Amino acid sequence: MYVHPQPELPLVKLHGFLVAPGFETDVTLRHVKRNNLRSPYEPFCDEKTLKYSHGYDAALCRYECEVDALIALCGCKDFRHPGPARVCSPQEQIDCILQNEEFVADTDNLNCSCPEPCEREYYESQISIAQWPSNYYRRKLAKKLNITEEYIINNFMEVNIFFEEVQLEEISETPSYDGYSLFGDIGGYMGLLCGASLISLGEIVDFIAVTCTRYWRG
């Protein structure tokens, strides 16, 4: 199971979590938006248009690279992968897809540029699990549905998904030292060490100009 923003292709195998029968699973969500600084600040965020997803994420970009690499190697796609390519036969799945999945998953083997996104929305989840149902409710449910208690334990579950708080948490990067801070520090040190300021510098330039003009006029 995986909770994701609507336009994003779900990478369940990478980001998902498991739910098991015989247990109650509570999934608490927090909606988070992260804003990264653009170049020249690291991590040099950027965004690309993806073929299989309307939203951009570095993990989705790498996933598309892996899918395209497998299609190029095998001439067909895994039945789980998106795209218009032909689906591999069972024999091609065994001989090619399964044999090369590990190879293409290694990013060093792919010629692919996937920068971090400048803006990204996602859901952070916290999961708690408890045994379900209780002995009393299991006996009652088995009698009502005319099934065995063992069948309920092996096939029934309860999953509750809810927001911890109905609000958006926004995390934004800011430069720790920018041009304004640099000029402010230069002016501060000049005033501290030389007793100078922009006004006094202007007065010095004016004094030099007036002195030179008087000297040249004789």
Number of C-alpha atoms within 10 A of each C-alpha: 12 14 18 18 13 9 10 16 16 17 15 13 10 10 12 13 13 10 16 16 17 20 19 19 21 18 19 17 19 18 19 15 15 15 16 20 18 14 11 8 12 10 14 14 19 18 16 15 10 13 11 16 16 12 19 25 24 17 15 19 23 19 19 20 20 24 20 19 21 22 20 11 13 17 16 21 26 22 14 7 16 15 14 8 14 12 18 18 13 11 9 17 18 12 12 19 22 13 12 17 15 10 15 21 17 10 13 9 11 14 9 13 12 19 18 20 22 19 17 17 20 15 17 14 18 11 14 9 14 11 14 18 18 11 10 8 11 17 15 13 16 15 12 9 9 9 12 13 15 12 12 19 17 12 10 15 17 17 13 10 13 12 14 13 11 10 10 12 12 12 13 11 11 11 9 6 8 9 9 9 12 11 11 11 12 12 14 15 14 14 14 11 8 9 10 16 15 11 9 12 11 12 12 13 12 12 12 11 12 11 11 12 11 9 9 7 6 6
